[in-house]
């Protein structure tokens, strides 16, 4: 999942600075929602650190990623916050890799 997300994220350099976007990916027939913050422009061949942000109970990925958006732009990193399938809690194996 992480490798797939990173590939998708790095290929999309049109994300505005300090902006968190809501994205969707379908894995194993299940649509998952995640939030993304990253620098607005990438240099050819540039690699960036990836920070996975996990929300707490009763929250969503946006509630964590929005706090990292400015840092992502300034420090040139990618921040991804996946929503748990049940917003009240992470469940294994449903939310597992």
C-alpha positions in Angstrom: 0.0 0.0 0.0 2.7 2.5 1.0 4.8 1.8 -2.2 1.6 2.3 -4.3 0.7 5.5 -2.6 4.2 6.9 -2.9 4.3 6.2 -6.6 1.0 7.9 -7.1 1.9 10.9 -4.9 5.3 11.6 -6.5 3.7 11.5 -10.0 1.2 14.3 -9.1 3.1 17.5 -8.6 0.1 19.8 -9.0 -0.9 19.9 -5.4 -1.0 23.5 -4.1 1.3 24.5 -1.2 -0.3 24.3 2.3 -3.3 22.6 0.7 -4.5 19.2 1.8 -6.3 17.2 -0.9 -8.7 14.3 -0.3 -7.8 11.3 -2.5 -9.2 7.9 -3.1 -7.6 4.5 -4.0 -9.3 1.2 -4.5 -7.4 -1.8 -3.1 -8.8 -5.3 -3.1 -12.2 -4.0 -4.2 -12.4 -1.6 -1.2 -12.3 2.2 -1.8 -10.0 3.9 0.8 -9.8 7.6 1.5 -6.6 9.4 2.3 -5.4 12.9 2.7 -2.3 14.3 1.1 0.0 17.3 1.8 3.2 17.8 -0.2 5.3 20.5 -1.9 3.6 22.1 -4.8 6.4 21.5 -7.2 8.8 18.6 -7.5 12.2 18.6 -9.3 12.7 15.9 -11.9 14.0 12.8 -10.1 13.5 14.3 -6.7 12.7 11.9 -3.9 11.0 13.1 -0.7 10.6 11.7 2.8 7.2 10.1 3.5 5.4 10.6 6.8 2.3 8.4 7.4 0.0 10.1 9.9 -2.6 8.0 11.7 -5.6 9.7 13.3 -7.1 8.9 16.6 -10.6 7.6 17.5 -13.5 9.6 16.1 -11.2 11.5 13.7 -10.1 11.2 10.1 -6.8 11.5 8.2 -7.5 15.2 7.4 -7.5 16.1 11.1 -3.8 15.1 11.3 -2.5 16.0 7.8 -3.9 19.5 8.0 -1.5 20.2 10.9 1.5 19.1 8.8 0.7 20.8 5.5 2.8 23.9 6.0 5.7 21.8 7.3 5.4 19.5 4.3 5.8 22.4 1.9 8.6 24.1 3.9 10.7 20.9 4.7 9.8 19.2 1.4 8.2 16.0 2.5 5.0 14.1 1.7 2.4 13.6 4.4 -0.3 11.0 4.0 -3.2 10.3 6.4 -5.3 7.3 5.6 -8.8 7.0 7.0 -9.6 4.0 9.1 -12.6 2.1 7.6 -14.4 2.7 11.0 -13.7 6.3 12.1 -14.0 5.2 15.7 -11.1 2.9 15.7 -8.4 1.2 13.6 -9.2 -2.5 13.2 -6.8 -5.3 12.2 -7.0 -7.1 9.8 -9.5 -4.8 8.0 -7.2 -1.7 8.2 -4.0 -3.8 7.9 -1.6 -3.8 5.0 
